Amino acid sequence: MSEPMKHVIKISSLVAVLALLGGCAAISSTMSSLNPFGSSAVKPAELQPFTSQLKVANAWSVDVGDSEQGSFTPVLLDSTVYAASEEGQLVAIDRATGKTKWKVKVGAKLKAGVAATLDTIAVIDVNNNLVAFDANGKQKWQTGVGADVSSVPVGAAGTILVRGIDFSVIAYSASNGAQRWKYTRQLPPLTLRVNTPVDVNNARVYAGFPGGRLVALDLSAGTVVWEGTLATPSGTTEIERITDVTGTPIYNFREVCAAAFQGKVGCLDSVSARPIWTTDFSAPSGASVDDRYMIAPNELGDLFAFSRSGGKQVWKIENFQRRQPTTPTVIGRAVAVGDYEGYVHFIDRDTGKTIARTKVGSTSFASQPVPADTDALIVQSRGGSVALISVQ
């Protein structure tokens, strides 16, 4: 199935759900315009010429199997890249050479992965089992999560963290799979089902929730350290009041930054949870942060950069409208973003101008680009290509 057709099916399904829920005309009109085959369609933006100012190259590529659905992000642990696919394959790849160290068939199709910590590599199968392997590809343990899972699990300090579709956060021992703690909270009547992994830093687990809420949990005990508000729901209908934190909250320089759908982007103090700055914005897939900027796409695919010093918009580019841009990733002076045709674009973080471009396969990407040190990115396409892109 072609990438545009897959996009149409996803959009059509969402429009149908909104109609059944009595969705507002404005949302329906917006979603219809995103359908490239609809009567009111606006076609995906054409690629624009650019002046190359950054040297990028595909160092290697490994096929791990298709992943038309599910949440899959490759992870770098020490000198090995671990990646998984919907087909049920888990692969260990040498970061330097691209050679496959080992690969295993998990035994069932997968829906999310990969988490890695110490000597444990973990994935989620379609039956919502958390399945763990050692660094040599031998299965260590398996445990049922007890909740439907839609987000990529995260590994940190000997713990595997899983998010349920009910936005629960569950911590498991990486050594034996024993559940250490579980955090749940009451949710509003209507929420998005999006990939919302946690971020772990300084023994804290940072998680986003519907209603524009951010929560910091103690990694060892799961107790609440603080709870803060990024955005407050508004509107008269349940759909208008959807204000889910999307993507992964990001700890950076004593701040926790995040983005919300139909809400805001902004940063909270990592100690007090006090809002440092927020700006009205609607982010369907999260944001990326460095020491100077917060960068996020909106529903149409326009890319925005906001100043970290106060949230002022620095630039906006419309080059990726309806090209299904990934959540961006900052690497050095560039911002990397993938699109539905397999292109990875590199944008000057200060000016918003395209400075490099490369292509990995011909499908969209399973996740945002993943930094591999300071001079490379790892990407995974829906078509199965896991590639290392060198950046100089």
GIQUI-V645066 format. One record per pair of residues at least 24 apart in sequence whose C-alpha atoms are under 8 Angstrom apart, sorted by sequence separation. I is the first residue (numbers start at 0). J is the second residue. D is the distance in Angstrom with one decimal. If there is no record, write none. Layout:
# GIQUI-V645066
i = (I:I)
j = (J:J)
d = (D:D)
This chain:
# GIQUI-V645066
i = (10:64:85:186:258:259:300:339:360:63:84:85:105:123:338:339:359:63:83:84:85:259:337:338:7:63:258:337:359:6:7:84:164:229:257:258:296:7:83:123:229:230:257:82:83:122:210:229:232:296:337:82:121:210:211:212:213:231:295:296:336:337:3:81:209:210:211:212:230:256:277:278:295:336:103:162:209:210:211:230:276:277:278:294:335:101:102:142:162:209:210:229:275:276:101:140:141:161:162:208:209:229:316:61:139:140:207:208:229:313:314:315:59:60:87:111:114:160:207:229:245:251:314:59:61:110:111:113:114:115:116:121:207:229:245:246:247:249:251:252:58:71:73:74:76:81:83:110:111:112:113:114:115:116:117:182:245:246:247:249:251:287:325:328:341:69:70:71:72:73:74:76:111:112:113:114:115:116:117:179:180:181:182:207:227:245:246:286:287:288:289:323:326:327:328:330:69:70:71:72:74:111:116:179:180:206:207:244:284:285:286:287:288:325:326:327:328:68:69:70:71:116:131:166:206:284:287:325:328:331:116:149:150:151:153:205:330:331:115:149:150:151:152:153:155:205:228:304:330:114:131:149:150:151:153:205:227:229:265:330:150:225:226:227:228:225:227:304:189:211:229:188:189:195:198:191:195:196:197:198:200:205:207:170:190:194:195:196:197:198:199:211:189:190:191:193:194:195:198:190:193:119:119:292:116:70:72:69:70:71:70:194:193:70:23:22:23:17:33:47:46:44:45:44:44:43:44:43:44:43:44:42:43:41:33:97:72:94:71:72:70:71:72:74:69:70:73:75:72:66:84:55:57:53:54:55:56:51:52:53:55:57:50:51:52:82:49:50:51:73:49:50:73:49:73:72:71:73:68:66:67:66:67:65:66:65:66:64:65:64:63:64:62:63:61:62:63:61:62:60:61:60:61:60:59:60:58:59:57:58:59:57:58:57:58:56:57:55:56:55:56:55:54:55:2:53:54:2:53:2:2)
j = (34:88:109:210:282:283:324:363:384:88:109:110:130:148:363:364:384:89:109:110:111:285:363:364:34:90:285:364:386:34:35:112:192:257:285:286:324:36:112:152:258:259:286:112:113:152:240:259:262:326:367:113:152:241:242:243:244:262:326:327:367:368:35:113:241:242:243:244:262:288:309:310:327:368:136:195:242:243:244:263:309:310:311:327:368:135:136:176:196:243:244:263:309:310:136:175:176:196:197:243:244:264:351:97:175:176:243:244:265:349:350:351:96:97:124:148:151:197:244:266:282:288:351:97:99:148:149:151:152:153:154:159:245:267:283:284:285:287:289:290:97:110:112:113:115:120:122:149:150:151:152:153:154:155:156:221:284:285:286:288:290:326:364:367:380:109:110:111:112:113:114:116:151:152:153:154:155:156:157:219:220:221:222:247:267:285:286:326:327:328:329:363:366:367:368:370:110:111:112:113:115:152:157:220:221:247:248:285:325:326:327:328:329:366:367:368:369:110:111:112:113:158:173:208:248:326:329:367:370:373:159:192:193:194:196:248:373:374:159:193:194:195:196:197:199:249:272:348:374:159:176:194:195:196:198:250:272:274:310:375:196:271:272:273:274:272:274:351:237:259:277:237:238:244:247:241:245:246:247:248:250:255:257:221:241:245:246:247:248:249:250:262:241:242:243:245:246:247:250:243:246:173:174:348:173:149:151:149:150:151:151:284:284:194:238:238:239:238:299:318:318:317:318:318:319:319:320:320:321:321:322:321:322:321:321:387:365:387:365:366:365:366:367:369:365:366:369:371:369:365:383:355:357:354:355:356:357:353:354:355:357:359:353:354:355:385:353:354:355:377:354:355:378:355:379:379:379:385:381:380:381:381:382:381:382:382:383:382:383:383:383:384:383:384:383:384:385:384:385:384:385:385:386:386:386:387:386:387:386:387:388:387:388:388:389:388:389:388:389:389:390:390:390:391:339:390:391:340:391:362:363)
d = (6.8:7.0:4.6:7.8:5.9:7.2:6.0:3.8:6.7:6.6:6.5:5.9:8.0:7.7:5.8:7.0:7.1:7.5:7.9:7.9:7.8:7.2:7.4:7.0:5.5:6.7:5.4:6.7:7.2:7.6:7.2:7.9:6.9:7.6:6.9:6.1:7.3:7.7:6.2:7.7:7.8:7.1:6.6:7.4:6.5:7.2:8.0:7.7:7.3:7.0:7.1:6.2:7.7:6.9:5.3:7.8:7.7:7.1:6.7:7.9:7.0:7.4:7.3:6.9:7.3:5.0:5.4:6.9:5.4:7.4:7.9:6.0:6.7:7.0:6.6:7.7:5.9:5.5:5.4:5.7:5.7:6.4:7.8:6.9:7.0:7.3:6.9:6.5:6.9:3.8:7.5:6.8:7.8:6.2:6.7:6.4:6.8:7.9:8.0:5.9:5.9:7.4:6.6:7.1:7.4:6.4:7.7:5.4:6.8:8.0:6.9:7.1:7.4:6.8:7.8:7.8:7.4:7.8:5.1:7.7:6.9:7.5:6.2:5.5:7.9:7.9:6.8:6.5:5.3:7.0:4.9:7.7:7.1:7.6:6.2:5.2:6.4:7.7:7.1:7.3:8.0:7.6:7.5:6.4:6.8:7.8:7.6:7.2:6.4:5.1:6.4:4.6:4.8:5.4:7.2:6.6:5.3:3.9:7.7:7.1:7.3:6.9:7.2:6.7:7.1:7.5:6.2:5.2:6.2:6.0:7.1:7.4:5.1:6.0:7.4:4.8:7.4:6.4:6.1:8.0:6.5:6.7:8.0:7.2:7.6:4.8:6.8:5.9:5.7:7.9:6.8:7.8:7.6:6.2:6.0:7.0:4.5:4.6:5.0:6.0:7.0:7.1:5.7:7.4:5.8:7.3:6.4:7.6:7.6:6.1:6.7:5.7:7.1:6.6:5.2:7.2:7.2:7.3:5.7:6.7:6.6:7.1:7.8:6.8:6.3:6.1:6.8:5.2:7.6:6.9:7.6:7.6:7.4:7.1:7.1:6.3:6.6:8.0:7.8:7.3:4.6:7.7:6.7:7.0:6.9:7.7:7.9:7.9:7.5:6.8:8.0:6.2:5.7:5.8:7.9:7.9:5.1:7.2:7.0:8.0:5.7:7.2:6.6:7.0:7.5:6.5:7.8:8.0:6.3:6.3:7.2:7.2:6.9:7.9:6.3:7.6:5.9:6.6:5.7:6.1:6.8:8.0:7.9:7.9:6.1:7.3:4.6:5.3:6.7:6.2:7.9:7.2:6.6:8.0:6.7:6.9:6.1:5.5:7.2:6.7:7.6:6.1:7.3:7.9:7.3:6.7:6.9:7.0:5.9:6.3:5.6:7.8:7.5:6.8:7.6:6.4:7.9:7.9:7.5:7.3:7.1:7.9:7.4:6.0:5.9:7.4:5.4:5.9:6.6:4.6:6.7:7.1:5.4:8.0:6.5:8.0:6.8:7.9:5.7:5.6:6.5:6.4:7.7:7.4:7.9:7.3:7.3:6.8:7.8:7.3:7.2:6.9:7.6:5.9:7.0:7.4:7.0:7.9:5.0:5.6:7.1:7.9:7.6:4.9:6.5:7.5:6.1:6.1:5.3:7.2:6.5:7.7:7.3:7.6:6.9:7.0:7.9:7.8:8.0:7.9:5.6:4.9:7.4:5.7:6.5:4.7:6.5:6.9:4.4:4.4:5.2:7.5:5.2:6.4:8.0:4.7:6.9:5.6:6.2:6.2:5.2:5.5:6.4:4.1:5.6:6.6:7.4:5.6:6.8:5.5:7.6:6.0:5.7:4.5:6.2:5.5:6.4:6.6:5.3:5.5:7.0:4.7:6.0:6.3:6.7:7.3:5.1:7.6:6.3:6.3:7.0)
